[in-house]
Amino acid sequence: MAYTLITANRNYSSWSLRPWVLMKALGIDFVDRIEPFTAPANYEAFRSFSPTGQVPALLDGDRTLWDSLGITLYLADRHPGVWPEDEAARAFAQCAVTEMHGGFSALRSDCTMNVGVRVRPKTMSAALVRDVARLREIFGEGLSRFGGPWLAGERFTAIDAFFAPIAFRIRTYGLDVGTCQSWVDAVLDHPAMKQWEAEALGEVWRERGHEEELAACGEVIADYRTSA
């Protein structure tokens, strides 16, 4: 029986993207189920399939797995390729994934995810500047130590999936990651990422809270989404 992966709007849901793109990239079969954000608070509606009232959620028979990292760890016990085989690369990837999962709060708040637009950001806060500098460090270390083109070597693994939403943010807000733009370009060109983007551009859902967050981040200078 195939997994069912429950995600939300392609434009907004960075947490959903992580296991979705990982499973697509590794060829792990799943039923793709979208539960869009349709109200300022979706907790009660999402509680029908997720104990946290949030996405993503992975259904495996009578098991429900929640949280992007929890889902990734579950998949890693059952499928090869989630983590790099090389021990040093695996250690680096696992540390970077957990840092991404629990950190980068300024980047999350000041550069909310919206795949289909381009934004001229407001003056960058000191915290955001630090977060972008840290991205350059992580990307640069991974590419230089393990040879690229992915962050932990030759294959797309969980570390690339966890930073994939950041690639969209880097493009949306024009963030400067220097020579590490090569990884950004590579991940945005990945077939799974291109599929996610195409679906994002085709969405007609708009959720007021997410759109207000976007407006607070800066001036929208281009909007490629299908009209609502």
N, C-alpha and C positions, 0 to 999 in steps of 0.2 A: 504494500500500500504506500502510495506516495505521500510525502509530507504535504501539509497545507501551510503556506506562509501568509499571514495576514499583515498587510501594510496599509498605509494611508496615502494621501495625496502625493503624487510624484513631485510636485513643485516644492512642497513644504517639508516633507518628512525625512529628514536626514537620518534619524535612527532606523527607519524602515529600510533605507537604501543599503545599509551595511550588510545584513544577512542576505538580502535579495541579490546584490551584485556578487557576493561571495559564492552563493549557490549557483548562480548563472555561470560564473567564470569557471567553477570547478565541475560543471555538468551534473550537479546534484538535482535530481528531478523533484519538482514540487508543483502543487496546485497554487496558482497565484490569485489571492483573494484580496480585493481592495475594499477597505472600509473608510470612506473619506471623512475628513473633519468637516462637519456640517454646521457646527454651532460653537460658540465661544468655549463651552465646556462639554466635552464628549465622554467624560468619565463614566457616567452611569450606562450609557449605550455600549461603551467598549468593555465594561465589566462582564458583559454577556459572553465574551470569548477570551478575556485577559484578566488575570487576578489583580493587576495593577491599574486596570482601566486605561492602558496605554498600548501603543504599537511600537515595535513589531511583536507578534506572537507566532509561535510555531506549533502546529498540531501534528502529533505523531501518534496515530491511533487514539488511545484514550489519555495520552499525555499532552499537557500543555506546557510549553517552554516559553519563558518571557524574558525580556531585556535582550538587547543586541549582543551583549557579551555572553550572557547565559546561553543563548542560542548557539553562538559560535563555539563555545566550549563543548556543548552537547554534540554538535556536528563533528568536532575534532576527534571525539571518541569513536566515531562511526565511519568517518570518511578520510582517506588520505589526502594530503595536500592543503589542509586548512592552515597548518603551520609549515615553515621551511624545514627541510630535512636536516640541514646543517645546524649543529648545536649552537654555534655562536649567532647565526642568523635567527634561529628560533628564539633565543634569549632576548635578542634585540627587539624582535617583532613583538614578543609578548609584553615587554616593558613599554614599548611605544603604544601598543593597543590599549593597555590599561591607563596610560597617561592621557591618551585621547579620550577615553571613555569617561574619565573623572575630572579632566582639566579643561583648559582653553575657554574659560567662562566668558572672557571679554570678547573673544572671537564669536562665540555663540550668540551673545546678546547684541553686539554691535554690528554683526554681519549675519542677520538671520537668513536661513536658506530660502532661496527662491530661484529655481533653475531657469525660469523663462524670462528673466529680466536682466538688465544691466543698470548699475547704480553708481552715481557719483557720490562716494561716501562723505559724511561730515568729517570734520577734523578728527583725526585718529587719536584716541585716548592713549595715555602712556601704557595702560594695561594691554590694549590691542596691539600696540607696537611691540611689546614684549612677546605676545603670543605669536605674532608673525615671525619675529626673530627666532623663536623656538621652533617654529615649523621649518625654517631654513636649516637649523641645526639638525633636526631629525632627518629631514629629506637628504641633506648633504651627507650625513654620516652613513645612512643606509646605502645610498648610491655609491659612495666611494669605497666603503668596506666590502660590499657584496657584489659590486660590478654592474648592477642594474640589469635590465631597464626598470625593474620593479624595486620596491624599497628594501627587499630582503633577498635580492638575487634575480635569477632568470625567470621565476614563475610568479604569477599573481597569487598572493596569499592573503591571510586575514589582515595583515597590516595595511595592505593596499585598499582593502574593502573598508576598513575603519577610517581611513583618511580620504576615501573617495568623495564624501560630501564636502570636504574641505576644498577639493579641486573645483567643484561647482562654485563654492563661495569665492575662491580666488579669482575665478573668471567673472563672476557677477560683480564683484566690487573692485576689480582691477588691482588686487593686492600683489605686491612685488616679492617674489620668492627667489629672485636672482637666477642663477644657473639651474636651480632645481625646477624651473619651469618645464624642463624636459620631461620630468615625471608627470607633471600636471597635464601636459599635452598628450602623453602616452595613455594616461588613465581616461581622459576625456574621449580618446579615440577608441577605447575598448568597446567591442560590440555590445556588451551588456550595458555599459554606460550610455551608449548612443541609443539603445532601446529605451532606457529609463527617460532620457531627455526627450525623445520623440513622444513618449506617452505624456510627459509633463507638459509639453507644448500643446498637446491636444486636449488637455483638461479644460473644462468650462467651470469647474467648481472654484468658488472664491470664498474664503472664510475671513470675516472682518478682522478678527484678532491678528491673524497672520499678516494681513494686508496693512494693518496699522503699525505693526512691528516693522514691516518693510519701509513704510513712509518715514518712520523715526530714524532709520539707519542712513538715509540720504535721499538724494534726488534720483528718481527713476528716469533714465535717459533713453531707454529702449525697452519695449515689452513685446516679446515674440509669442506670447501665449494666444491661443484661440480666444476670441472675444467671448466673455461670459454671456 
